[in-house]
Amino acid sequence: MRVGAEAGGDRPGVDRPLRIALLTYKGNPFCGGQGVYVRHLSRELAALGHQVRVIGAQPYPVLDDGVELIELPSLDLYRKTDPFRTPRLHEYRDWIDVLEVATMWTGGFPEPRTFALRAARELARRRHEFDVVHDNQTLGYGLLGATRRLGLPLVTTIHHPITVDRRLELAAADSRKRRYSVRRWYGFTRMQRRVARRLPTVLTVSGASRREIIEDFDVAPERVHVVPIGADTRIFHPDPSVARVPDRIVTTSSADAPLKGLVHLVEALAKLRTERPGAHLVVVGDRPAHGPVAEAIDRFGLGHAVEFVKGISDAELADLVRGARVACVPSLYEGFCLPAAEAMAAGTPLVATTGGAIPEVAGPDGETCLAVPPGDAGALAVALARLLGDDALSARIAAAGRDRVLRYFTWQQAARATATHYAAAAADADTSVSTPGRRG
């Protein structure tokens, strides 16, 4: 793949500032890629002179100066302090709230659908305030219909089809009850697939995600465009004043998500410690109380060698990454892989799997990273041992990795390319009233 080959392409340039509605149904910048995407993209779009207003639900995104947040509250049924809560009677405002609770009570995940319905109403009230709507992964019926009725150009980012997560979780399910629960939870993917097939402009972050979108969601290839995202190089950069901790490995992972592959990294650490007893792992994420990762930590006696940290600032995260001898991405699949780009930008050598789009970010094995097959704990252990034991190799890979990020994966580049697609969508809306049909 040519990195960024479709990022802009022969699309028309942006010749005037645009008024952009950037929508996100889940905006937490410290948990998951959607909040990170919205924060950094909106900042850089504003720096280009565009007016960006983010319409978001809880957890609300953290935004930089120059970007306005329009709060669009849900019932916040999955708040960390009270997950899967039952709202009090006075909290119900309308039928959308009833739908949200009813879907949760029956085991489904309602947020994409209910956020789209609320966003459609908000856009109708603000029709003349925007030139283009950018939906970040919602893919809801209400939003698609509303933008068409209102005549607002719609650009949609799909980081990767959530059907990939569904497949991996079904594969990891160990009982019929668990498989039923997974299918019910991911019921919203049927809606997303139907909506995706009718979208005029889809942006995605990698060639691997583009292929998955075309295959899983049956979207016409000419409508799907790759705009790589990147690291915040203002924060993630080498800093010689930060000392590297001997034998420290760092990773960013949601322990409960099978596609993140953390259980394989824990197993690799156990193998590695037979040769390097001081090797230890810092995980940016929640410590699991139970499940495969917790069981593996107990089984290998690694409670003292695996540390979990959460709630840290961007600057603290950058220092943590800089202070590690090796960064590791053990994922079975990634639609892009921000942690890889951030580690490379910080000048920390990387071990990464070849799952999904990771090779597009991490680059060639032996040049900008050490690459291993996904799910292979033995290969992970060997690659980690190589970097921990070879300072010259580590320094070479770290330097080449940073150069790669600066060349291809910055938020400034992502914003410029995204803006060209806004301009194209606006131009198409001005010259055509046709409705895209389905493939085939």
Summary of the structure (lengths in Angstrom):
residues: 440
radius of gyration: 21.8
end to end distance: 26.0
largest distance: 66.3
contacts: 1543
relative contact order: 0.13
helix: 44%
strand: 14%
